[in-house]
Amino acid sequence: MAAAKKEVKYPVAAFTPIAAQIAIWKKDFTGLIVSDGKSLDGVKKARKEVRESRTGLEKLRKAAGDDLRKKVSAINSAAAGITLKLREIEDPLDVTIKAWEKKKADEKIERDRLAKEAKDKIMARILAIQSMPINAVHHTADEIRESVKTLLAIDASEGFGEYASSAAMSKDLAHKSLMELIDKAETREDQEAENTRLAEENKKLREAAAESKKSDPPPAAANTPTSGSTPSSEGEKQEPADEPEEKTVILQVPAIKEEGSVGFKAIWSVIKGWKIQAYEDTELEPASPMHARAIYDAIQEEAP
């Protein structure tokens, strides 16, 4: 079954007769041909009818359009006048509302700025707490103790707002690190003091050894008679020459070790001319390169 044609509704009633005539003309005038003068007259007549209807439709359209434009213009004018009066009421209200909204927006911007500024200050304080151990790495033990006092004076529950827990945790970690740094600083300072003491002691030792060498008398000359001398009578006992005074120096191996790198030759130059007791059950004997080597080996074994 063919679908029913949709009825076309026209805006002007005068269009309806012309629209209805279209189907008749299409049936009657379609396929007309000219074969002689009579048929030519029939085709011209058909054209005239269709043309007159078309031009008449155009006149109707223009007339209807003019009428509609006048109505639209009147409607627009009336609406414009009413709109103007409405805007006179609406615009001040709109200005008031927008002023309020801008005020609230500006207040929010200021609140956000102050909140960010406060947060940045808190974060800077927390960072300062976290940085205290790093900044105190090379400080003395007393200086670090002062840092601990400063740290403990900070109240992590005040002025840190929602970041109080983070501040408290940073404070605890910083305190623990500072206490460890104090232990390390004290150990370092004790070692430096001991190094200084040993260096001074070794310096005195070297000075004493140098003075000892200066005070040792030169070896006695051989008792050989010279020409013209009178030999002693037979049986006369000659007194032995005075032997040089022996000076015993206790060598402190740790002192030599702490002073720095000590070589065999340096040790030998120090102990040369000394009297050394190698073991508790042995007698004093003149220092020899063997003693220097033993001291050198002992230092090397004790070296870290």
Secondary structure as GFF3:
##gff-version 3
##sequence-region A 1 304
A	DSSP	alpha_helix	15	29	.	.	.	ID=ss1
A	DSSP	alpha_helix	37	135	.	.	.	ID=ss2
A	DSSP	alpha_helix	141	152	.	.	.	ID=ss3
A	DSSP	three_ten_helix	161	163	.	.	.	ID=ss4
A	DSSP	alpha_helix	164	215	.	.	.	ID=ss5
A	DSSP	alpha_helix	253	259	.	.	.	ID=ss6
A	DSSP	alpha_helix	264	271	.	.	.	ID=ss7
A	DSSP	beta_strand	275	276	.	.	.	ID=ss8
A	DSSP	beta_strand	285	286	.	.	.	ID=ss9
A	DSSP	alpha_helix	289	302	.	.	.	ID=ss10
###
